Amino acid sequence: MAAISISSKQFEAWMKEKRLVLVDYWAPWCGYCRRIGPAYDRVAEERKETLPLVKINIDEEAALADAQQIEVIPTLVLYQDGEAVASIVAPDSKAAIDAFLNEALAKR
């Protein structure tokens, strides 16, 4: 199962639930975002039982991206209890995403 796209309204609901979630801020015109997308989807599939991975299109949700201070895409942000706890900009592979998550989750 690929990562699901969510809206700012859904994002707000998830943050209120105080869940652990990884968000990929991306845009369809971003070539690098499109290249790393399949790797992100594989991580989503592998971790579907333990960690939701979602995507937010910054063109459709510009206000949310601004509010979250997203300046470069793709940016992956791990949220816990409604707060950003770790982030990585432009990971270059599935292995980089996995390493980022393993390190960030080990600190929780």
N, C-alpha and C positions, 0 to 999 in steps of 0.2 A: 504494500500500500504506500503510495506516494504521500509526501507531506501535503497537508491540506492548506488551501488559501483561506485566510480569515480577514474580516473587516475590522475597522477600529472598534465597532460596537462589540464584536465577539472578543476582541483583545481585552477590552475593558471588563467584560464578564469573566474572562479567564483570570485576570489579575485580582478581581474581587474574590474569586474562589481560592486564592492563595495557592495556586498550583505551581508545580515545577514545569516549565515549558521552554523549549528552544525556538526562537523566532529567527527566520531568515528574512531580512529586509532586502528586497531585490526590485528590479524593473525589467520589463520585457525587452527593452532596447539595449540592455547591458549584456554585451557578448560574454563577459566573464561570468555573469550570473547564470546565463544559459549553459555555459560549460560546466559549472560546478553543480548545477541543479540535479543531474542524475545521481551524483555522489550523495548529495543531501537526501534525495529520495531513498537511496539504499540504506542510509543511516536511519531514516524514519522507519523503514520496514523492519530493520533489525532491532530497533529499540521500541517498537510500538507498544509493547506490554509495560514498559517502565517509564518512558518519557515521550510526551507528545512533541512532535516537531511540526511547526506550522510555518507558513510563508505570508508575508505582507508585501503587497505591491505598492511601492512608495509613490507611484504615479496616481494610484487610486486613493491612497491614504496619506497624502502629503502632510496633512496637519499632524497625524500621529508620528510620522517619521521626524518631523521637526520637533515635536514635543519630546521624543526619545533621543534627540540630538544625533540622528543618523546623518553623517556627512559623506560617507563613502559606502558604495555598495559593491559586492554583497557584504553585509555585516550580519554576523550571527550573534544574537544576544540570549544568554541564559537568564531566565527570570525565576525567582523563587519568592514565594509569599508576596507577589506583586512588585518586587524590586529587582532591578537588573543586578546580577551578581558576577557576571563574567561576560566577556565578548571577544570576538575575533573578527578581524577584517580580512576579506579575500583569502580564505583558506585555499590551498592549492590542490587538495586531494581529499578523498574519503578518509585516508589515514590521518590527515591533519585535523579533520573534523572530529574523528574518533579520539585522537590524542587530546584535543581541546576539551572535549566532553569528559573524558576519563580524569583529566587533571582537575577540572572545575568541580566535578561531582565528588571527587575524593576529599575536597575541602568542605563539603556539606556535612 
